[in-house]
Amino acid sequence: MRRVTTVLLSLGALAATSALGAPAVGAAPQVAPAAVPAGWEKIDGAAELARITEESGDAQTARAAAAPEPTALAVESARNNKFVATEKTYAAPNTGALRARSDVYGGSWEGFTFEWIGEESTFAMKSRANGLYVAVEKNYTGASQNLLRARSTSAAGWERFVLYYNETLDRFAIQSELNGLFVAMENSYTGTLQYALRARSTDVSGSWEEFNLYTI
């Protein structure tokens, strides 16, 4: 049975020219993308994503603990079956970190709007919790390098992602345009970054890099 509902996406292109609130400034470097494994299809636009979800059979909505917002999207890790939340109350430098830690969709903390950037053939993720775009923290070091954080007021290279869909698995994968790597959920981490999302995998090797999408 289909685990992903029809996704409601913002169809407007983003004006992605303003500066980032990042440790470094300037345009993202050109990075060769990681190889896409066999069986994964790049999603080319909001209409294509809607077509995939509509043709996949029975739909189900996110397990909502509060009234859903009609244009939001919930992201669930296939590894631990938890919804991704924006940690907007975390102290710097991890304010706005994304973690797959919620058992249910409880409101804006677990909500995201995906916006299609047509000229770049990428998506931007906007957190419903703080109204900021999700960026890949390439300049972070150690265990938090390439951490996903909702902290940008506009979407440039740091905030752009490519989506892939695997029909057999009925799951999605998310690839960073900044470093060409796939987003993984850090299931084995401990402490405040347990279940954090990081763009660090060269392959979609299993459930660590796989996600379910739900309209909420």
HUSUL-V978030 format. One record per helix or strand. SS is the DSSP state (H for helix, E for strand). FROM is the first residue (numbers start at 1). TO is the last residue. If there is no record, write none. Layout:
# HUSUL-V978030
ss=<SS & SS>
from=<FROM & FROM>
to=<TO & TO>
This chain:
# HUSUL-V978030
ss=<E & E & H & E & E & E & E & E & H & E & E & E & H & E & H & E & E & E & H & E & H & E>
from=<10 & 40 & 46 & 64 & 73 & 83 & 97 & 105 & 108 & 112 & 122 & 133 & 142 & 147 & 157 & 160 & 171 & 182 & 191 & 196 & 207 & 211>
to=<10 & 42 & 54 & 64 & 77 & 87 & 102 & 105 & 110 & 117 & 127 & 137 & 144 & 152 & 159 & 166 & 176 & 185 & 193 & 201 & 209 & 215>
